Amino acid sequence: MPASSPYAPTGEALDLSGQSALVTGANQGIGREIALTLAAHGARVAINYPDPATRPEALDAFGTGAVAVQGDVGSTAEIARLFEEVDRAFDRLDILVNNAGIFPRASVFELDEVTWDRVLAVNLKGTFFCSQQAARRMSARRSGAIVNIASKAAVDHAAGAAAYAAAKAAAVAMIDSLAADLKGTGECRRAGDDRHCSAATWLQRGANCRPWSGQSNRTDRHLRRRRSRRALSNQPHERIRHRTDSVCNGR
């Protein structure tokens, strides 16, 4: 039996027997816990890791049929190869969790182009092109689930997080566009529609899956709060007040 996970949902039956899942960046941290939880509920799991040095050991922790698949999601060529390996390992892909992400902190004075490009490649480009690969496979049979993980950094302001925040904010907007593209192919859900999703989920008809997150509502709350502030700022007196605050605070 796979190791238990503190992120497993409670109080509900979740049977993923016979389904296959790919979790990017599953060699450590949240990705590992997501993979363990999927395995605990019966799914066969593909554990993605970025380079040979990070290959996970003890695959038996992830249950019967688990495979380790190397691939840097910051590269479209490696993403294509990654999905080809998953195709060879499993007869179908039912669940994709876009978990891989990097967060190198650097101030506006320190952030260089190489770091900027790398953060956006992994956190934004990787999310889109992995979703594209999965959608092509799932749409043909109108079944599957894609989970894209965002962050409160998309709407919060933190020092040293410009590249990460830009990538996550763009990912939130991109996810809405993906949902619009996929609208005619199944059931589309976005942030706020499912309390078990941290950012956005595409659930198509026939999928026996309801993804979850240990931080289920945090991103949604921040997004709602941000939208409320934006709606308020459309009032003329609020625009004047915010502009005055900005001037007075030197912004």
C-alpha positions in Angstrom: 0.0 0.0 0.0 1.2 3.5 -0.7 2.2 5.7 2.1 -0.7 7.8 3.6 -0.9 11.5 3.0 -2.1 14.3 5.3 -3.7 15.9 2.2 -6.1 13.0 1.6 -9.8 14.2 1.6 -11.8 12.9 4.5 -15.5 12.0 4.8 -15.9 11.1 1.1 -15.3 8.1 -1.0 -12.8 8.7 -3.8 -12.1 5.7 -5.9 -9.4 6.3 -8.6 -8.9 2.6 -9.3 -7.9 2.0 -12.9 -7.1 5.7 -13.5 -3.6 7.0 -14.4 -2.2 10.4 -13.2 0.8 12.5 -14.0 2.1 14.9 -11.3 4.8 17.3 -12.4 7.5 18.1 -9.8 6.4 15.2 -7.7 9.8 14.2 -6.4 9.4 16.4 -3.4 7.2 18.7 -1.3 3.5 19.3 -2.2 3.9 17.4 -5.5 5.0 14.3 -3.7 2.1 14.5 -1.2 -0.4 14.9 -4.1 1.1 11.8 -5.8 0.9 9.8 -2.6 -2.7 10.8 -2.1 -3.7 9.9 -5.7 -1.9 6.5 -5.2 -3.6 6.0 -1.8 -7.0 6.2 -3.7 -6.0 3.7 -6.3 -4.5 5.7 -9.1 -1.4 4.6 -11.0 1.0 7.6 -10.8 3.7 9.0 -13.0 6.2 10.8 -10.8 7.8 13.6 -12.8 11.2 15.0 -11.7 13.3 17.6 -13.5 16.8 16.1 -13.8 18.7 12.8 -12.9 19.9 14.2 -9.6 16.3 14.6 -8.3 15.1 11.1 -9.3 12.8 9.8 -6.5 13.9 6.7 -4.7 11.6 4.0 -3.4 8.8 4.1 -6.0 6.9 1.4 -4.1 5.8 4.2 -1.7 3.6 5.4 -4.6 1.8 2.1 -5.1 1.6 -0.6 -7.8 2.4 0.6 -11.3 4.0 3.9 -10.3 6.7 5.1 -12.7 9.3 7.9 -12.5 9.5 10.1 -15.6 12.2 12.7 -16.0 11.5 15.9 -17.8 12.1 19.6 -17.5 8.7 21.3 -17.9 10.4 24.5 -18.8 11.2 23.0 -22.2 8.5 22.1 -24.8 10.7 19.4 -26.3 11.1 17.7 -22.9 7.3 18.1 -22.2 6.6 16.3 -25.5 9.0 13.5 -24.6 7.6 13.3 -21.0 4.1 12.7 -22.3 5.3 10.1 -24.8 6.9 8.2 -21.9 3.6 8.4 -19.9 1.8 7.1 -23.0 4.2 4.1 -23.1 3.8 3.4 -19.3 0.0 3.8 -19.2 -2.7 3.0 -21.7 -4.4 6.4 -21.0 -3.9 9.6 -19.0 -6.9 10.5 -16.8 -5.4 13.1 -14.4 -2.7 15.8 -14.8 -1.6 17.9 -11.9 0.6 20.8 -13.0 2.5 21.2 -9.7 6.1 21.9 -10.8 7.2 25.4 -9.9 10.3 27.3 -8.8 10.6 30.4 -6.6 14.0 32.0 -6.5 13.7 35.3 -4.6 15.4 38.3 -6.0 14.8 42.0 -5.6 14.3 44.4 -8.5 18.0 45.3 -8.1 19.2 41.6 -8.3 16.8 39.9 -10.7 18.5 39.0 -13.9 17.1 37.9 -17.3 18.2 34.3 -17.0 16.3 33.9 -13.7 13.3 35.8 -15.0 13.1 33.6 -18.1 13.5 30.4 -16.1 10.8 31.2 -13.6 8.3 32.0 -16.4 9.4 28.9 -18.4 8.7 26.5 -15.5 5.7 28.2 -13.8 3.8 29.5 -16.8 5.0 28.0 -20.1 5.2 24.5 -18.5 1.7 24.8 -17.1 0.3 25.7 -20.5 2.1 23.2 -22.6 1.6 20.3 -20.2 -2.1 21.2 -20.2 -2.1 21.3 -24.0 -0.6 17.8 -24.2 -3.1 16.4 -21.7 -6.1 18.1 -23.3 -5.3 16.6 -26.7 -5.3 13.2 -25.1 -8.4 13.7 -22.9 -10.7 15.6 -25.3 -10.8 12.7 -27.8 -12.6 10.5 -25.2 -14.3 13.4 -23.3 -12.9 12.3 -20.0 -10.1 13.5 -17.7 -9.0 16.1 -15.2 -6.4 18.9 -15.4 -5.5 20.6 -12.2 -3.4 23.8 -12.3 -2.0 25.1 -9.1 -1.8 28.9 -8.5 -0.6 30.9 -5.5 -1.8 33.8 -3.5 1.4 35.5 -4.9 -0.8 36.1 -7.9 -2.7 38.8 -6.0 -0.5 39.6 -3.1 2.5 41.9 -3.2 5.7 40.5 -1.7 9.3 41.8 -2.0 11.6 39.7 -4.0 8.8 37.8 -5.8 8.4 39.8 -9.1 9.1 36.9 -11.5 7.1 34.3 -9.5 4.1 36.7 -8.9 4.1 37.6 -12.6 4.1 33.9 -13.6 1.3 33.0 -11.2 -0.9 36.0 -12.1 -0.5 35.1 -15.8 -1.3 31.5 -15.0 -4.6 32.5 -13.4 -5.6 34.4 -16.5 -4.4 31.7 -18.8 -6.4 29.0 -16.9 -9.6 31.0 -17.6 -8.7 31.1 -21.3 -8.0 27.3 -21.3 -11.5 26.7 -19.7 -13.0 28.8 -22.5 -11.2 26.8 -25.2 -12.3 23.5 -23.6 -15.9 24.6 -22.9 -17.4 22.6 -25.7 -15.5 19.4 -24.9 -16.8 18.7 -21.4 -17.5 20.2 -18.0 -15.3 23.2 -17.2 -14.7 24.5 -13.8 -12.5 27.4 -12.7 -11.4 29.0 -9.5 -14.2 29.4 -7.0 -16.5 26.7 -8.6 -15.1 23.8 -6.6 -14.0 24.2 -3.0 -11.5 21.4 -3.5 -9.5 23.3 -6.1 -6.7 25.7 -5.2 -6.6 27.4 -8.6 -8.6 25.9 -11.4 -9.7 22.5 -12.6 -11.0 21.1 -15.8 -13.3 18.1 -15.0 -14.8 16.4 -18.0 -17.8 14.1 -18.1 -16.9 10.6 -17.1 -14.0 11.5 -14.9 -14.2 9.7 -11.5 -12.1 12.3 -9.9 -12.4 15.4 -7.8 -9.1 17.0 -7.2 -8.3 18.8 -3.9 -5.8 20.9 -2.1 -4.6 21.3 1.4 -5.0 25.1 0.8 -8.4 24.8 -0.8 -9.9 28.2 -0.4 -6.9 30.5 0.1 -6.3 31.6 -3.5 -10.0 31.9 -4.2 -10.4 34.2 -1.2 -7.6 36.4 -2.3 -9.0 36.6 -5.8 -12.4 37.5 -4.6 -11.0 40.2 -2.3 -8.9 41.6 -5.1 -11.9 41.7 -7.5 -13.9 43.5 -4.8 -11.2 46.1 -4.5 -11.1 46.6 -8.2 -14.9 46.9 -8.5 -14.8 49.5 -5.7 -12.0 51.4 -7.3 -14.2 51.9 -10.4 -16.2 54.4 -8.3 -15.0 58.0 -9.1 -14.5 58.9 -5.4 -12.5 55.8 -4.8 -10.3 56.4 -7.8 -9.5 59.9 -6.4 -8.8 58.4 -2.9 -6.5 55.7 -4.2 -4.6 58.2 -6.3 -4.2 60.5 -3.3 -2.9 57.6 -1.2 -0.4 56.7 -3.8 0.9 60.2 -4.0 1.1 60.6 -0.3 2.9 57.3 0.2 5.4 58.0 -2.6 4.1 55.3 -5.0 
